[in-house]
């Protein structure tokens, strides 16, 4: 509700009622502004502008009263109303400062909570990445263990084959028949390789010749 007053010269008969209404309205809205600011609710800016308008109206009302020929009691009342105006104006500045402080504190708290949430999410992501690295490391260790075991098996098999070959050669040197048989197998193996190589070469030559 907006209270309007005539900004021209105001007669004393209307002044006390107008001043009382504006002062009560300002004090009521100051309480509302303080509650809104403490609750972090919207509407503070609109209410602030209404209160500033009421202060301007009350200032104009106080200035419009002619002080000449006023009785001492009425002059004292006018001075008291001006003091109330200054007191309410100081309260208004204090409430505005408290509202702004509460707003900044709320924003700061929101930023801190947001930072904590971001840190928590980043920490969880790092934990997940660390778990993935640990799992990959365990997998690599398992593969390395299998490779090592396979290599040891191959070495063991190669050693067995070497020992078997040595025994056969030893038997061949001790038993002439076996030695002769091994030599015959080796000669036949080399002859077969020569025949197969010659045949492959001939076929390649014929293929190239008639291509």
N, C-alpha and C positions, 0 to 999 in steps of 0.2 A: 504494500500500500504506500503510495507516494503522497506526502503531505505538502500542500502548496500554501504559500503565504504571499501577501502583497508586499513587494519590496519597496514600495513608497513609504512615506511617513506613516508610522503606526501610532494610533492613539493609545494612551496608557490603559484605557478601558479594555482593549483587546490584547494588549501585550502579555500580561501574565498567563492567560490561558494558552495563547499561541506558543509562548516560550516553554511552558510546562509540557505541552503535548510533544513538541519537537525534542525536548530533552529526554522525555520518557521513551520516545521512539528510538532515539539514538542509543540509549542504554540497553533497551531490549534487543536491538539488532547487534550491538556489541557482544552480548551474551551468545546470540545465535552464531555470530562469526567465530567466536572462540570455540564453541562446540564443533562447528564444521571443521575448523582447522585441526583440532585435536583428533577428530574422527577420520581425518584424511578424506573427507567427502567433497564432491564437486559443489560448485555454487559460491565459493568464497569470493571470486572476482566480482560476480554480479552484486553480491551483498556488500562488498567493499565500496562499489560505485554508488549504491543507494545511500550508505552511511555518509560518504563524502558529500553527496547532494544535500542531505539533511544538515550537515555541519555548515554548508554554505548558506542554507536557508536561515539557520539559527544565527549565524554571524550577521547576515543582512538584517535580520529582525532586531538584533541588539543594537545595530548601528542606526536603525531607522527611528528609534525612539528619541524624541526631543528631550534633552535633559534640562533645558531651561525651565525654571519655575516648578520643578518637581519637588514634592515634599521630601524631607530627609529620609523617611522610611522607604519611599518608592525609589529614591536614588540608591539606597543601600541594597534594595532588592535587585535593582538592575546590575549593580556591581557583583552581587552574589551570583546572578545568572551568568555573568561573564566569567566568573571564576569557575562555575560548573562547566561552562563551555571549554575552558582551557584544561580542566581536569579530565573531562571526557575525551578531549582531543589527545591528551597524553596517553590515556587508556587505549584509545584507538591505535596510536602508533605502537604501543606495547603489544597489543593483540596482533597487529600486522606482523610485527617482528617475530612473535611466537609462532604464528601460522607459517611464516617463511622458514623458520628454524625447524619446525616439525616436518615441513615438506622436504627440506634438504636432508633431514635425518632419515625420513622414509625412503627417499631416493637412494641415499647412501646404503641403507640397510638392504634395499633391493639389489643394488650393485654388488654388495658383499655376498648376498645369497646366490646371485647369479654366478659370481666368481667361484664360490664354493661348489656349486653344481657343475660348472665347467671343469674345475679341478678334479672333482670326483669322477666325471665321465672320462677325462683324460687318464686318470689313474687306473680306472677299469680297463681302458683300451691298452694301456701299457702292460697291465697284468695279463690280458688276453694274448698280447704279442709275446710276452715272456713265456707263457704256456706253450704257444706255437713253436717258439724257438727250442724250448726244452723237449717237446715232442719230436721235432725234426732232428735234434741232437741224438735222442734215444734211437730213432730210426737209423741214423747214420752209424751209430755205434753197433747196432744189430747187423747192418749190412757189412761193416768192417769185420765183425766177428765171424760172419759167415764166409767172407772172402779169405780171412786168415785160416779158418778151418779147412776150406777147399784147397788153399795153397799147401797147407801141411799134408793134406791127403794126397795131392799130386806128387809132392816130394817123396812121400812114403811109397807110393806106387812106383815112381821112377827108380827109387832105390831097390825095390823088390825086383823090378825088371832088370836093372843092372846086375844084381846078384845072380838072377837066373841066367842072364847072358854069360856072366863070368863062369858059372858052373858048367854051362854047355860047352864053352870054349875049353875049360879045363878037361872036361870029359873027352872032347874031341882030340886034344893033344895026347891024352892017355890011351884012348881007344882009337886005333887007326881007321877002323871001319866007319866010326861016327865022323871022324875028321874028313874022310874021303866023301862021305855022304853030304856033309855041310858044304864042302868045296863044290861038289856036283850041283847042289841046290843053288849056290851063289852063281855058278857059271850059267846054269839054265835061266836064272832070273835076269842076268845081264843080257843073255842072248835074246830072251823074249822082249826085253826092253828095246834092243836094237831092231828086231823085226818089226815091232809095233811102230817104232819111230820112223823106220824106213817106209812102211806102208802108209803112214799118215802123211809123210812128205810127198810120196808119189801121188796120193789122192789129191793133195792140195795143188800139186803141179798140174795134174790133169784138169782139175776144176778151173784153175787160172787160165790154162791153155784154151779151153773151149768156152770160156765165159763170153 
